[in-house]
Amino acid sequence: MSVNNSHSVEIGQIFTPIKWAEWLIERWGIFDAWIEGASICDPTAGQGAFALALFRLARSRGIRIAPELLSRLTLIEVRASHLQAFQRKARQKFEIDFPPSQLLALDVITNPPNTNHDILFGNPPWANFTDLSDSYKEILKLHFVSEGLVPDKKQVLLGSSRTDIAALVLKVVLGKLLHENGIGCFFVPLSLFSGDAHRGFRDYIASGRRFAVDEVLEFTATKVFESIGTSYCCARFRMDVPHKFPVKYFRERSGNWIEHRAVPLKASDDQWRVLQRGDTADLDSSIKVELSPDQKPRQGVNTCGANAIFMFEDKPKYLPGEFLFPLATKEIWKNGDMVPHKWILLPYNRNTGRPLSWDCIEQYADLKQYLTEGRGKLAGRRGTLIQSAIAKGVWWSLLGVGPYSFAPYKVIWEAYGKRDFHPFILSSEKGQVWQANQAMQAFIPCWNEADAERICSALQHPGIPALLRQLNGEGKCNWAQPGKIRKILSL
Ligand SMILES: C[S@@+](CC[C@H](N)C(=O)[O-])C[C@H]1O[C@@H](n2cnc3c(N)ncnc32)[C@H](O)[C@@H]1O
């Protein structure tokens, strides 16, 4: 075991509690398969929770762990010290001297070993591609592309993609480490099935081999992993068979697992809808709404971490009013009073939707002084897209601003963490159009009132919240995100 100086060492260091590793092993009969001769591997083993769970099950059943059994268990992990910790635990807790030849300290994505197994189990690292270190991103880009995980090649090439590294690890290990018809059982982020960024995962092809997802259990109450905001599930993958819908899908309710079925929204690589007993898989075509190409549903304005500079509780008198806009807040939905509770500064040309030039800003002494005071903070904002604006010298830019931000009408709804869907029309406050706030709200821009009314009334269709619920976003950050609504309206 050599110490591996990989870029990935800090990624996804959330270990599975042994109790839950044991639960997954039992749920899918992995222990019995091992005893009966299957070869098993945890491809991102951490400190070996899954292997230790096998040992614990053996002990509770009075089965001796002979060397032959150990010879059919392999642990791969990029961080050699984790494997050493596993060796210590195996010795201390189970008096097992685990064979070093079956502990492989390597990066399973870039350097997969030449071994094949009947069953893979574990919990791959979870992290958005965007959040990886720049140097590791550079190395992984190629692999994301070759595994077909790139919904938007440009974004990956720019280093920003919401694709999870878990998707890449799974595709690599399923495709490269399993025998024909082998099985993989993993805890994974739910977004692999419910997220738009994982369309590339849902081609159900791993390193050129087909795979099926044949059972998913979604945790809605139990905290398998403490202090994790991501929604997660466990899923069983089967190699070399075509993927078929509906997928058997269980959801926790009051301590029981209730069986549902999952189907794709429409195309086979679409995110899944989870249907309850009695739900029909047919789509209601009356939901369709005609939108012109410039009426893409949009997220709100994103300050990239500079809310303190761009947003205000009270309209600041010291800045030119033409660049200050009322910002939608939850009070609008609560009180329905249409009184601004926040304001946002957009140093933009409302006709072009582009940032003002510095020459133009210089004509407004107060604005120039205000922005200049915040320059250090604004120019230091992180993130690939804002960095590219800053690199061009336009450090007063925001994201999510374009001509659509200044359309006179917005059909707007709360998009984040909600369970209901209440779109309505916002126009302007003393000549300044309302703005949506980042991912909190989403909107469709409209250039005349009649069109806004047409779209707003179409969005009252009760089938829309019903579909949103099936799309698994209830109470989650992606509840009614623009991409989802766009897809629903074009069904
Ligand atoms: C979420 S932890 C899970 C560990 C273990 N399977 C468990 O359930 O406790 C993921 C592990 O993958 C390791 N890891 C991350 N990237 C890796 C890679 N490219 N190759 C191998 N291991 C990797 C991390 O160091 C971490 O220990």
The ligand as an SDF file (V2000), in Angstrom:
LIG
                    3D

 27 29  0  0  0  0  0  0  0  0999 V2000
  -18.3910    8.7720    1.2060 C   0  0  0  0  0  0  0  0  0  0  0  0
  -16.8720    8.0150    1.6770 S   0  0  0  0  0  0  0  0  0  0  0  0
  -17.4460    6.4000    1.9380 C   0  0  0  0  0  0  0  0  0  0  0  0
  -16.4590    5.4560    2.4370 C   0  0  0  0  0  0  0  0  0  0  0  0
  -16.9940    4.0610    2.7440 C   0  0  0  0  0  0  0  0  0  0  0  0
  -17.4590    3.3870    1.5310 N   0  0  0  0  0  0  0  0  0  0  0  0
  -18.1040    4.1360    3.7500 C   0  0  0  0  0  0  0  0  0  0  0  0
  -19.2520    3.9460    3.3370 O   0  0  0  0  0  0  0  0  0  0  0  0
  -17.8520    4.4340    4.9120 O   0  0  0  0  0  0  0  0  0  0  0  0
  -16.0690    7.9720    0.1260 C   0  0  0  0  0  0  0  0  0  0  0  0
  -14.6310    7.5410    0.1680 C   0  0  0  0  0  0  0  0  0  0  0  0
  -14.1470    7.5500   -1.1780 O   0  0  0  0  0  0  0  0  0  0  0  0
  -12.7920    7.9600   -1.1820 C   0  0  0  0  0  0  0  0  0  0  0  0
  -12.5120    8.4430   -2.5310 N   0  0  0  0  0  0  0  0  0  0  0  0
  -12.7910    9.6530   -3.0640 C   0  0  0  0  0  0  0  0  0  0  0  0
  -12.4220    9.7020   -4.3520 N   0  0  0  0  0  0  0  0  0  0  0  0
  -11.8870    8.4820   -4.6390 C   0  0  0  0  0  0  0  0  0  0  0  0
  -11.3190    7.9200   -5.8150 C   0  0  0  0  0  0  0  0  0  0  0  0
  -11.2370    8.6290   -6.9350 N   0  0  0  0  0  0  0  0  0  0  0  0
  -10.8820    6.6440   -5.7630 N   0  0  0  0  0  0  0  0  0  0  0  0
  -10.9750    5.9270   -4.6110 C   0  0  0  0  0  0  0  0  0  0  0  0
  -11.4950    6.4210   -3.4700 N   0  0  0  0  0  0  0  0  0  0  0  0
  -11.9500    7.6620   -3.4850 C   0  0  0  0  0  0  0  0  0  0  0  0
  -12.7340    9.0170   -0.1080 C   0  0  0  0  0  0  0  0  0  0  0  0
  -11.4120    9.1570    0.3650 O   0  0  0  0  0  0  0  0  0  0  0  0
  -13.7010    8.4400    0.9480 C   0  0  0  0  0  0  0  0  0  0  0  0
  -13.0030    7.6720    1.8710 O   0  0  0  0  0  0  0  0  0  0  0  0
  1  2  1  0
  2  3  1  0
  2 10  1  0
  3  4  1  0
  4  5  1  0
  5  6  1  0
  5  7  1  0
  7  8  2  0
  7  9  1  0
 10 11  1  0
 11 12  1  0
 11 26  1  0
 12 13  1  0
 13 14  1  0
 13 24  1  0
 14 15  1  0
 14 23  1  0
 15 16  2  0
 16 17  1  0
 17 18  1  0
 17 23  2  0
 18 19  1  0
 18 20  2  0
 20 21  1  0
 21 22  2  0
 22 23  1  0
 24 25  1  0
 24 26  1  0
 26 27  1  0
M  CHG  2   2   1   9  -1
M  END
$$$$
